[in-house]
């Protein structure tokens, strides 16, 4: 059975200026339920990260600022959200959901977090709508608890996973792979174990050719027993922040290839959504829903 992390706290109502990147989550869940792709049995409500779990990845000083709501205004602006206790609680739940997805993936082959993909968060600060780095936290917990020995992160967000790259730079048991727009945020990129910088207007054919050449080679090299997949849809041609030119069909083929590679090699895959900023919210929701549909088609 496919398991999907989702909670009412994902719907946290933010000020209007911040609402666009966050309104998609309940819409994805509602659409998947309405069309019958998922039922309530597929969903689970994640727990929240404990303080000890947060501190596997983030600094005590950063956590205390978040906990006590004393984050300097400059740091809050870099994140892009108004800092509230409810927001911090929300991010704790989302991040733990990614860890729980990894555990469910070990059982069922795949599990998906309707949110997550907060790859711009560093140990001591957040940025780009990212507070806690969910994939880094989940990776550290899996390794510390003996639940994984070698992890591959496949980050296909249009923006480089700079926080994840920096956090995992000295962890040989986590291989970070980011394929992203070369001329896009963050403009000061970190060094992943493998970065592929794509020119503006890269479309389906070129994108998929690069991915299909790269991913099998990485799996053979890394030999992971856990794969985190950031399945962002800000690679769409319609995305107002993306600068690439994929179609929905191209995104679906991308997802199918990642899933098929993981399944063929017996690698559990935990999926996080990442970004999506098309002007028409339906473009974002439908492309994300395709990821869930593809997972169901291949794993059930």
C-alpha positions, 0 to 999 in steps of 0.5 A: 500500500502506498502511504502518504504523509498529510495533516491538517497542519499542512493547510496552515493559513499564512498571510496572503503574500505567502499563500501561493506556495503553500495553498497547493497541499490541501488541493493535492490531497483533495484531488487525489481522494476525489478521483479515487487515486488514494483513499483515506487508508493511504494517508497518515498524519505524521508526528513532529520532530523532537528537539533531539531530532532537530539537533541531529542537523540544526544548531542549538542557537537556530533552534532556540531562536525558532522555539522562542520566536526570537529569530532576527528579522534579517534571518526571517526575511531570508526564509520568506515566511512570517515567523509564528509558533504555528509555522514552526510546529507545521515545519516540525510535522512536515519534516518528521513526515519525510522521515516516516515516509522513509520508514514506510518506503522500507515496508512498501517500496515507496511513500510520499510526503504531500509537502517537504523538500525543504532543501534550502535550510542550512544547519544554522539558518533557513532560506527560500521558504525552508525552515528545517531541512527535512531530507537531511534530518531524515537521513541523519535519523536513518543513519543514526538508528541503523535504518539505512547505510547508504542514501542517495538524494535525487533532487530534481527541483529547478533550484539547487539543493544548496542546504542539503549539499552543505549539510551532507558535504562531510557525510560519505553515507549520503550522496547528493545529486542535484539537477537544476537550472544553472541561472536560478536561485540560489545564485551562490550554489553549494557543491553537491556530490554531483551537480548538473546545471541546466541551461534556460529553456531545457525541455523534455527531450534533453532533460530526460536524456540527461536523467536517463544517462545519469541515474542508473550510473549513480545507483550502480556507483552509490549502491543505496539502500534508501533514495530520497526523491525531490519531485518538484514541478517548478521545472514546468515551462509554465513556472514563473520562477523556473526558466526550464521548459518541461511539459506535464508529460515530461514531468510524469516521464521523469517520475516514472523513470526515477520510480522504475529505477528504484523499484528495479534495484529494490531501493525504497524511495521516499518522495518529497514535493519541493517547489511549484510556482506556475501562475495557474495553480491547477498546473502545479496541482495536476503535475504533483498529482501525476507523481502520486498517480505514477507511484500507484501505477508502478507500486500497487 
